[in-house]
Amino acid sequence: MTCKEAMALMSAAVDGELSNIEQEAFERHIAWCVNCSREFQEAKKTKRIVREKIVRFKAPQSLVNSIMKLTETPS
C-alpha cells in the first residue's frame, strides 16, 4: 500500500469501516510508515475531540411525527 492509498482510506480507518483486507493492508502500512502513522493518530485524536464536544439535541416529538408522516407510503 502506498501513502496515497493509505490517506484515501484514513477516514474509513478512523471510523472502523474498512474491510478485513483493507484493514490488514492499512495496518501493515502504518506499522512502518511514520508519516501515515502520525496522520492516523492525529485523525483519531480529532475524531475523539469532536465526539466529546458535539452537543446532541433530541428532536421534538412533533418534528418526528411530521417526518414520519412524510415517509409513510399511501395504501
C-alpha distance (Angstrom), angle and dihedral (degrees) to the residues before:
residue distance angle dihedral
M1 . . .
T2 3.78 . .
C3 3.78 126.2 .
K4 3.80 89.1 -109.1
E5 3.82 90.6 55.5
A6 3.80 91.5 45.8
M7 3.80 91.6 51.0
A8 3.81 90.2 50.4
L9 3.82 89.0 55.2
M10 3.81 96.0 41.0
S11 3.82 98.2 98.9
A12 3.80 93.1 45.6
A13 3.81 89.6 47.4
V14 3.80 91.6 52.7
D15 3.80 89.5 50.3
G16 3.82 93.4 46.6
E17 3.79 91.7 -117.8
L18 3.81 101.2 128.4
S19 3.77 122.5 113.9
N20 3.80 115.4 -114.2
I21 3.80 91.4 -101.1
E22 3.82 93.0 48.5
Q23 3.81 91.1 45.8
E24 3.80 92.6 52.2
A25 3.81 92.6 48.0
F26 3.81 91.3 45.8
E27 3.81 92.5 49.8
R28 3.81 91.6 48.4
H29 3.79 89.7 51.8
I30 3.80 97.5 48.4
A31 3.81 90.0 45.4
W32 3.82 89.6 70.8
C33 3.82 104.2 19.3
V34 3.79 108.6 83.0
N35 3.81 94.6 -170.6
C36 3.81 95.7 51.4
S37 3.79 91.1 42.2
R38 3.80 90.3 53.2
E39 3.81 91.0 46.7
F40 3.82 90.5 50.2
Q41 3.81 91.9 50.9
E42 3.81 90.6 49.4
A43 3.81 91.7 48.4
K44 3.81 91.0 51.3
K45 3.80 90.3 47.7
T46 3.81 91.4 50.3
K47 3.80 91.8 49.8
R48 3.81 90.8 49.9
I49 3.81 91.9 50.4
V50 3.80 92.5 48.4
R51 3.81 91.3 48.3
E52 3.81 90.8 51.0
K53 3.81 93.9 48.2
I54 3.79 100.2 42.4
V55 3.78 116.1 108.3
R56 3.76 115.5 -144.6
F57 3.77 122.9 -156.0
K58 3.75 128.2 -163.5
A59 3.78 111.1 -126.4
P60 3.81 114.5 -120.5
Q61 3.77 112.0 -102.5
S62 3.81 90.6 -119.7
L63 3.82 89.3 60.7
V64 3.80 91.8 47.3
N65 3.80 90.1 50.1
S66 3.82 92.0 48.9
I67 3.78 92.0 51.2
M68 3.77 92.9 46.0
K69 3.79 89.8 50.1
L70 3.83 90.2 53.2
T71 3.79 92.4 51.2
E72 3.79 95.5 49.1
T73 3.77 113.8 109.0
P74 3.80 115.6 -135.4
S75 3.77 115.0 -113.8
